Amino acid sequence: MGMRKWAATVFACGILPGCAATDRIEYGHEVPMNAQRSAMVQEAVRAQLKDPYSAMFGSNRVIARVRNGNQEFVICGYVNSKNSFGGYVGMQPYVGVFSVPLNRFDIVAMGGESEYAALHVKGACEAARIPI
């Protein structure tokens, strides 16, 4: 097994529940998230909302990659929450990066922040090869 494939297997086994050493996950391909990291993503997204308790999460998509020698996941998803008037705004996209070495998820952009934010999120997701 080549070093890159071995590293991908070890990396993937750190995120996938019940992962065996024979599983093959290659960088640049979509992977599922485990419950612990999913909760971290939701917590970070909620922290950006006007009414975090109203958040309803839609689907998300995750791509594994190595950047500057660090293993990470690019996560693109959707969230709906209430605005300051108490009404739901509809599903808004978000994009963020989960750093494996830091065990931390950081929001890159959220769709409801400005008129062009949804386009920024879409562009960032497409650059990571995640169609949303």
N, C-alpha and C positions, 0 to 999 in steps of 0.2 A: 504494500500500500504506500503510495507516495506521501510525502510529508504534508502537502496541501490537503489531500483527502483525509489523512489521519487527523490533522488539526480541525478540519470541518466536522469530523465525527465527534471528536472530543468536545468541541464548542457546542455542537447541537445537543449533545447529551446533557450539557449543563442547563438547557432550557426546556427540553422535552420530557414530560413525565413518562416513566417506563421505557426510556430509551436504552437500547442495547448497543454494544460496541459494533454490531454489524450494521446498524442503521447508517445510511449515507445521506447527508445533507450537504449540498454544495453551496458555496457563497454565491449570492446573486439570485438565489431561488427562494420562493415563499416557504415560510415555516410557521407552524402554529405557536401560540404563546401558552405558557403554563399559567396557572391561576395566580401565583404569587406576583409575577411580573405584570399580568393583566391588572391586578389590583393597584400596583404602583403607577401604571399608566393612567388609570382612572383617577387616582388621587391627584396626580399632577395636572390633569385636565380640569378637574373640579376646582382646583386652586385658582384657575384663570377665569372662572365664571362668576357672574353677578349673583346667581343663586345656585351654589354648588349642590345643594340638597335636591334640586329639581332635575338634575342631570339624568338623561336617558341615553344610554350608549347604543349605537348601531354597530355595524360590522367594522372590523379592522383587518388590515392586511399587513404582513410583516415580511421583510426581506433581510436575510443575514448578509453581512458584509464585513470586510476588514478595511479599516481606514487608518492611515498613519501607523500601521502595525497593531492597532487595537481592534478587538472583536466588538461588533455592535449590531444592533437591529434598527432599521428604519421602520417606523410604524405610522401608517396612515389610517385614519378612521373617522368616524362621525359621532357627534354628540348633539343632542337637543336639550335646551334648558330654557328657563324663564328669563326674560329681560327685566329691566327695572320697573316696567309697568305691570309685571306679573303674568305676561302672556308668553307662551312658547314661541320661539323664533324659527323653528324648523331645524332639520338636521344640518349642522355646520361641520365642514371638514377640519381636521387637524393633522399635523405632521410633527413627529418628534423622533428623537434618537435615544435608544436605550444602550448605554455603555456597559459592556460586560465587566471590564476591569474596575469601574467605579460603582457598579451595581446601582445605577441611577438613570432615570428617564428625564429628559429635558425636552420641553415643548420648543419647536422651531417656529411654528406659526399656527394660528387658528383662523378659521374662515370668517367669523363674525367680528373681527377686530376693526376692519375698515372695508371700504368699497372694493378694494383690490386684494384683500387678504385671501379670499377663496381662490383667486387665480394664482396667488403666490403658493398656496398649499398644493394646488393641483400641479403646478410646475415643479415643485420640490418632489412630490410623489412620483411624477413621471420621470424625473431625472434619476430617481432611485429604481426605476422600472417597476413601479407600482401603479397600475391604472386605477383611478378612482372615478 
